[in-house]
Amino acid sequence: MKIGFIGLGIMGKPMVKNLLKAGHDVIVYDIIENNVKDAVDAGAKSGTSPADVASQVPLVITMLPNSPHVKTVVMGEKGVLEGAEKGKILIDMSSIAPLASQEIEKACAAKGVRMLDAPVSGGEPKAVDGTLAVMAGGDKALFDEVKDILFSMGSSVVYCGGIGAGNTTKLANQIIVALNIAAVAEAFTMVKKAGVEPELVFEAIKGGLAGSTVMNAKAPMMIEGNFKPGFKIDLHIKDLANALDTGHGVGAPLPLTASVREMMETLHADGAGQDDHSALAKYYAKVSGTKIGK
Ligand code: NAD
């Protein structure tokens, strides 16, 4: 199939490579030329604007930072909807606000374009391996139609409900990950202050009820004092802000999410916004005067 792909960052680039590997023709667009060059070197063709890409393919995928970027690329000047006619498909795989997905879907529907929101979890390593977890929202018949394409980028592809349900699911994922990282950082700072080695604590508890994929991935980074991203604090602030807006909109208070968001805002103000989200350990180092790691 001919597929358009817009947004060739940390995630988009390897996702394009997996679409190419699965035998699709991919036409790409990004505002950063080097990112386009990498995708073209891997076998993709390039378009001159989102509208140009959309005019050449039956299906466009977007993988952009946040709601305003997706709105600009889809609904803005020279956007996807300028180039797409009735019957075309848009799959937005960015992590954005569920309400924004619904607004973008309305604009698509007005032009006869069908849309799914299908954000992912798993980060760059799973984007490279093609083993992302995809959580999709929108019309179920459309989901069934494009499921195989999603499986060329992910190993788990789950239909979650109507449009916006994919991003609501992703917000739940981001709340659980953020709070879990904060809990690990808080607990490991306490043990360090109490004179017990965090490395031994990790070894002792990782197989018990407190063990988690998050702890396995992030505790070693905290112990090594390695905060190279992975998933950046600034992107996680974006997700927690979207979670708080969504929670407030539906009458679900999120007190723990609000606390961790403020910890991340503190890190951002301290210049650590581009660090991995495991840098929540730096917040606890600041308030306790003790580092978990080196
Ligand atoms: P990124 O910042 O690396 O890439 C975003 C890309 O979008 C960049 O190449 C940028 O140039 C491009 N872009 C921005 N505005 C544009 C426009 N108007 N037109 C064309 N291109 C434009 O971000 P990423 O890490 O690849 O994340 C993308 C999305 O996936 C985000 O919503 C993020 O929350 C989500 N996500 C990221 C990870 C991760 O570990 N990095 C994991 C899961 C989900």
Boltz pocket constraint, residues with backbone or C-beta under 6 A from the ligand:
constraints:
  - pocket:
      binder: B
      contacts: [[A, 6], [A, 7], [A, 8], [A, 9], [A, 10], [A, 11], [A, 12], [A, 29], [A, 30], [A, 31], [A, 32], [A, 35], [A, 63], [A, 64], [A, 65], [A, 66], [A, 69], [A, 72], [A, 73], [A, 93], [A, 94], [A, 95], [A, 96], [A, 120], [A, 121], [A, 122], [A, 123], [A, 124], [A, 230], [A, 231], [A, 232], [A, 235]]
      max_distance: 6.0
